[in-house]
Amino acid sequence: MDFLLSSISLTIWIYLIFLYSRQDFGINSLFWTNKIIFENFFFGKKEVNKLDKANLCIVIPARNESKNITKTLDSILRQSFKQKYILIVDDNSTDKTSEKSEIFLKRRGIKNFKILKGKKLPVGWSGKVWALYQAVDFLKNKKFSHFLFLDSDIKMKENTIANTLEFLDEKKLIMVSLMAKLKCDAFWEKLLIPSFIYFFQKIYPFSKVNNKKNNLAAAAGGFILCKSSAFKEENLYAKIKDRVIDDCNIAKLLKEKGNIWLGLTDKISSQRNYKKLSEIWKMVTRTAFEQLNHSLFLVIFSIIGMLIIYIFPYFNLFNQFSSFKKNEFLINLITIFLMTFSLIPTIRFYKLRFYYSFSLPISAFFYIFMTLNSAFNYTLRGGNIWKGRKY
């Protein structure tokens, strides 16, 4: 039985490393390579920039973000692109999110902004989707060429907006989404954040998302730039009103209207800290069960899969010390090598020490229990809690 499970695990890893998500004969389309980084695809045009007619509205849904919002606003004001309007949707905050935002913008002499007081969350809606729906509804008669949906903990480097607008125009896209670089300073961040990004890329290989012939769609909710024309006929957020994973669901609707692009970047970062295990735990449990379509069968299937793929090779390798079997030992050793090798690009992207490349079995162990907890809360406790709301 052990030999069979070892062989299955190795076969899966050979498929994941060499075949899964491959769109051509090169290796850049494979999910684990981390080659799909915005800076590698955008070089800027040599001719005069064609952004003179672009008129951008930056939409920021914010709920109890008084600690982060001014830094996000500061990074917006530092952008070279000037034709922008800032719309902050205060999603029933109980702190001073609105007050701090208004004071900060007025002190900087900014007039092109609006703080929209969010209405009470209706039954059957998720909080962020409701805030974004209200924003799009407010903007329906305004003449903006593009919307930038930006989380309230995001910081952008200079020229990020201009570069993404130019990239969207050059590639004839309807949406560009860049995955903000999450903080990776504390122990739990170093252990679990790289694997979080790794698993996301495994579920949503960027090469498939960016292929117009493939139906797979995804986005990173921290930074989604799109043409406003996508919302001209209807407010798309009404179609995903009960979805907690708002970004990937809105990306699916946008891809039906045009080509989309998703990638990593060093130009955007998140200010949010996950110093405690409980903070990462809440982030994952909020969406894990929805990602599995609220199916207990898929929960069981995915857990068995994670045990076989990530944990069993190590378990069986150490078991060889008591009853050594050469063939099993070699199979497990090769499997662990492939597993470790596949995480190295993500570890390098986050500039962590090499030994974190061996963290997949440990992080997989934690994610298994986060998934179980997400399903348990949804099924028996009425939902998972995020920012004071139960979903």
C-alpha positions in Angstrom: 0.0 0.0 0.0 2.8 2.4 0.9 4.5 1.7 -2.4 1.3 2.4 -4.3 0.7 5.7 -2.5 4.3 6.7 -3.1 4.0 5.9 -6.8 0.7 7.9 -7.0 2.3 10.9 -5.3 5.3 10.8 -7.7 3.1 10.5 -10.7 1.0 13.5 -9.6 4.2 15.6 -9.1 5.6 14.7 -12.5 2.3 15.9 -14.0 2.3 19.1 -11.9 5.9 20.0 -12.6 6.1 19.2 -16.3 2.5 19.2 -17.8 -0.1 20.9 -15.7 -1.1 24.4 -17.0 1.4 24.2 -19.9 0.1 26.2 -22.8 3.1 25.8 -25.1 6.5 24.0 -25.3 8.2 26.5 -23.0 8.3 26.3 -19.2 7.1 29.8 -18.6 3.4 28.8 -18.6 3.8 26.3 -15.8 2.1 27.5 -12.6 5.1 27.2 -10.3 7.7 29.1 -12.3 6.5 32.6 -11.3 7.5 33.9 -14.7 4.2 35.8 -15.2 5.3 39.0 -13.4 4.0 42.3 -14.7 7.5 43.9 -14.9 8.5 41.1 -17.3 5.7 41.9 -19.7 5.5 45.7 -19.6 8.3 47.6 -21.2 6.5 50.9 -22.0 5.9 52.3 -25.4 8.5 54.3 -27.3 5.9 56.6 -28.9 3.8 59.3 -27.1 1.6 57.8 -24.3 -2.0 57.4 -25.4 -3.5 57.9 -22.0 -4.7 61.5 -22.5 -8.3 60.4 -23.0 -8.3 58.0 -20.0 -10.4 59.2 -17.1 -10.0 56.9 -14.1 -12.1 56.4 -11.0 -10.4 54.6 -8.1 -12.9 52.7 -6.0 -11.8 51.8 -2.5 -14.2 49.7 -0.4 -13.2 50.2 3.3 -14.5 48.7 6.5 -12.6 49.6 9.7 -9.4 50.5 7.8 -8.4 53.7 9.7 -4.9 52.2 10.3 -4.2 51.7 6.6 -6.4 54.0 4.5 -4.2 57.1 4.6 -1.1 55.2 3.4 -3.1 53.8 0.5 -4.4 57.3 -0.4 -0.9 58.7 -0.2 0.4 56.1 -2.7 -2.5 57.1 -5.0 -1.6 60.7 -4.8 2.0 59.9 -5.6 1.0 58.4 -9.0 2.1 60.2 -12.1 -1.3 59.6 -13.7 -3.4 62.7 -12.8 -6.8 62.1 -14.4 -8.2 60.3 -11.4 -11.2 60.5 -9.1 -11.2 58.7 -5.7 -14.4 57.1 -4.5 -14.2 55.6 -1.0 -17.1 53.4 0.1 -17.3 53.4 3.9 -18.8 50.0 4.5 -20.4 50.7 7.9 -17.1 51.2 9.7 -17.2 51.6 13.4 -13.8 53.4 13.5 -12.6 56.6 12.0 -12.1 55.4 8.4 -14.2 58.2 6.8 -12.9 61.0 9.1 -9.2 60.1 8.5 -9.7 59.8 4.8 -11.5 63.1 4.5 -9.0 65.0 6.6 -6.1 63.5 4.8 -7.4 64.4 1.3 -8.5 67.9 2.2 -5.1 68.7 3.8 -3.5 67.6 0.5 -5.8 69.9 -1.4 -7.6 67.1 -3.2 -11.1 67.9 -4.5 -11.8 65.0 -6.8 -13.0 62.6 -4.2 -16.2 61.3 -2.7 -16.7 59.3 0.5 -19.9 57.3 0.0 -21.6 56.2 3.2 -22.5 52.5 2.6 -26.0 51.4 3.3 -26.9 48.6 5.7 -25.8 45.2 4.4 -28.9 43.4 2.9 -29.6 39.8 3.6 -28.0 37.5 1.0 -25.1 39.9 0.1 -21.4 39.7 1.1 -20.0 42.9 2.5 -17.3 43.8 0.0 -19.5 42.9 -3.0 -22.3 45.1 -1.6 -19.8 48.0 -1.2 -18.6 47.6 -4.8 -22.1 47.3 -6.1 -23.0 50.6 -4.4 -19.9 52.2 -5.9 -20.7 51.1 -9.5 -24.3 52.1 -9.0 -23.1 55.6 -7.9 -20.9 55.8 -11.0 -23.4 54.6 -13.6 -24.0 58.1 -15.0 -20.5 59.4 -14.6 -18.2 59.5 -17.7 -15.2 57.4 -16.5 -13.3 55.3 -19.0 -11.8 53.0 -16.4 -12.4 51.7 -12.9 -9.7 50.7 -10.6 -11.0 48.5 -7.7 -8.3 48.9 -5.0 -8.2 47.4 -1.5 -7.8 49.9 1.4 -4.5 48.3 2.5 -2.7 48.6 -0.8 0.4 50.6 -1.6 1.6 51.2 -5.1 5.0 52.3 -6.5 5.2 55.4 -8.7 3.8 55.0 -12.2 1.9 51.8 -11.4 -1.5 53.2 -12.6 -0.1 54.7 -15.8 1.8 51.5 -16.6 -1.2 49.2 -16.1 -3.5 51.6 -18.1 -0.9 51.5 -20.9 -0.6 47.7 -20.7 -4.4 47.3 -20.8 -4.6 49.5 -23.9 -1.6 47.9 -25.6 -2.8 44.3 -25.1 -6.5 45.2 -25.9 -7.7 43.9 -22.5 -10.8 44.5 -20.6 -9.1 43.8 -17.2 -5.7 43.7 -15.6 -5.3 42.4 -12.1 -2.0 42.5 -10.2 -1.5 40.3 -7.1 -0.2 42.5 -4.3 2.9 41.3 -2.6 1.8 40.2 0.9 3.8 40.9 3.9 6.3 38.2 4.7 8.2 39.4 7.8 6.8 37.5 10.8 7.3 33.7 11.3 3.8 32.7 10.4 3.8 34.9 7.3 7.1 33.3 6.1 5.7 29.8 6.8 2.2 30.2 5.3 2.1 33.1 2.9 4.3 31.7 0.1 2.3 28.5 0.0 -0.9 30.5 0.0 0.3 32.2 -3.2 1.6 28.9 -4.5 -1.8 27.2 -4.0 -3.6 30.1 -5.6 -1.5 29.8 -8.7 -2.0 26.1 -8.7 -5.8 26.5 -8.6 -5.7 29.4 -11.1 -2.7 29.0 -13.3 -2.0 32.5 -14.7 -1.1 31.1 -18.1 -4.6 29.7 -18.4 -6.3 32.8 -17.0 -4.4 35.0 -19.5 -5.3 32.7 -22.4 -8.3 34.0 -24.2 -9.1 30.5 -25.5 -9.3 29.1 -22.0 -12.4 29.6 -19.8 -10.5 29.8 -16.5 -10.8 33.3 -15.0 -9.3 34.8 -11.8 -8.2 38.1 -10.3 -6.5 39.4 -7.2 -9.0 41.6 -5.4 -6.4 44.1 -4.1 -5.9 45.6 -7.6 -8.3 45.2 -10.4 -8.2 47.7 -13.3 -10.9 47.4 -15.9 -12.8 49.3 -18.6 -15.9 50.9 -17.3 -17.8 49.8 -20.4 -17.9 46.3 -18.9 -20.5 47.7 -16.4 -22.4 49.9 -18.9 -25.3 47.5 -19.5 -25.6 46.1 -16.0 -24.0 46.2 -12.6 -22.1 43.0 -12.6 -21.7 42.8 -8.9 -25.5 42.0 -8.6 -24.7 38.7 -10.2 -22.2 37.7 -7.5 -24.0 39.3 -4.5 -23.5 36.3 -2.2 -20.0 35.4 -3.2 -17.2 35.8 -0.6 -14.5 35.2 -3.3 -15.5 38.4 -5.2 -12.4 38.8 -7.2 -12.4 35.5 -9.1 -16.1 35.6 -9.6 -16.1 39.2 -11.1 -13.1 38.1 -13.3 -15.2 35.3 -14.7 -17.9 37.8 -15.7 -15.4 40.2 -17.2 -13.7 37.4 -19.2 -17.0 36.8 -20.9 -16.8 40.4 -22.2 -13.1 40.5 -23.2 -9.6 39.3 -22.6 -8.1 39.6 -19.1 -4.6 39.4 -17.6 -3.5 38.4 -14.1 0.1 38.4 -12.8 2.4 38.9 -9.9 4.3 42.2 -9.3 6.8 44.0 -7.2 5.0 47.3 -7.8 2.1 46.7 -5.4 2.2 45.6 -1.8 -0.2 45.0 1.0 0.2 46.8 4.3 -1.8 44.2 6.2 0.1 42.1 8.8 -0.5 38.5 9.6 1.8 38.1 12.6 -0.4 35.6 14.4 -1.5 32.2 13.1 -5.1 33.2 14.0 -5.0 36.1 11.5 -4.0 33.9 8.6 -6.5 31.3 9.8 -9.4 33.7 9.6 -8.3 34.9 6.1 -8.2 31.3 4.8 -11.3 29.9 6.5 -13.4 32.9 5.2 -13.1 31.5 1.6 -11.9 27.9 1.8 -15.3 26.2 1.9 -16.7 28.5 -0.9 -13.7 27.6 -3.0 -14.9 24.0 -2.8 -18.4 24.9 -3.8 -19.7 24.2 -0.2 -19.3 20.5 -1.0 -18.4 18.1 1.8 -17.4 15.6 -0.8 -14.8 18.0 -2.3 -13.5 18.8 1.2 -12.8 15.1 1.8 -11.4 14.7 -1.7 -9.1 17.7 -1.4 -7.9 16.7 2.1 -7.0 13.1 0.9 -5.3 14.7 -2.1 -3.2 17.0 0.0 -2.2 14.2 2.4 -1.0 12.0 -0.5 0.6 14.9 -2.5 2.3 16.9 0.2 2.6 15.0 3.5 2.8 11.2 2.7 6.1 11.4 0.8 7.8 12.8 4.0 6.0 10.4 6.3 7.0 7.4 4.2 10.6 8.6 3.8 11.1 8.8 7.5 9.3 5.5 7.9 12.1 3.9 5.8 14.5 4.2 8.7 12.7 1.4 10.5 12.1 -0.8 7.4 14.3 0.3 4.5 13.0 -0.4 1.0 15.2 1.0 -1.7 12.6 1.5 -4.4 10.2 3.3 -2.0 13.0 5.4 -0.6 14.1 6.6 -4.1 10.5 7.3 -5.1 9.9 9.4 -2.0 13.2 11.2 -2.4 12.4 12.2 -6.0 8.9 13.3 -5.0 10.3 15.5 -2.2 12.9 17.0 -4.6 10.1 17.9 -7.1 7.9 19.3 -4.4 10.7 21.5 -3.0 11.9 22.5 -6.4 8.5 23.8 -7.4 8.3 26.1 -4.4 11.7 27.7 -4.9 10.5 30.4 -7.4 7.9 31.6 -4.9 10.4 31.6 -2.0 12.8 33.6 -4.1 10.0 36.1 -5.1 9.4 36.7 -1.4 13.2 36.9 -0.8 13.1 34.3 2.0 15.9 31.9 3.0 16.2 28.7 1.1 15.1 26.4 3.9 11.5 27.7 3.5 11.5 25.8 0.3 10.8 22.7 2.4 7.7 24.2 4.1 5.0 22.8 1.8 4.2 19.7 3.9 4.0 21.8 7.1 1.9 24.5 5.5 -0.3 21.9 3.8 -0.9 20.4 7.3 -2.2 23.8 8.5 -4.3 24.4 5.4 -6.0 21.1 5.8 -7.2 22.1 9.2 -8.2 25.5 8.0 -10.3 23.9 5.3 -12.0 21.6 7.8 -12.6 24.5 10.1 -14.1 26.6 7.3 -16.5 23.7 6.4 -17.4 23.2 10.1 -18.1 26.8 10.7 -20.3 27.1 7.6 -22.2 23.9 8.2 -22.6 23.9 12.0 -22.0 27.5 13.2 -23.9 29.5 10.6 -20.8 30.7 8.7 -17.3 32.1 8.9 -16.6 35.4 10.6 -14.7 38.2 8.7 -14.6 41.8 9.9 -17.4 41.3 12.3 -19.7 39.7 9.8 -20.7 36.0 9.5 -20.7 34.5 6.0 
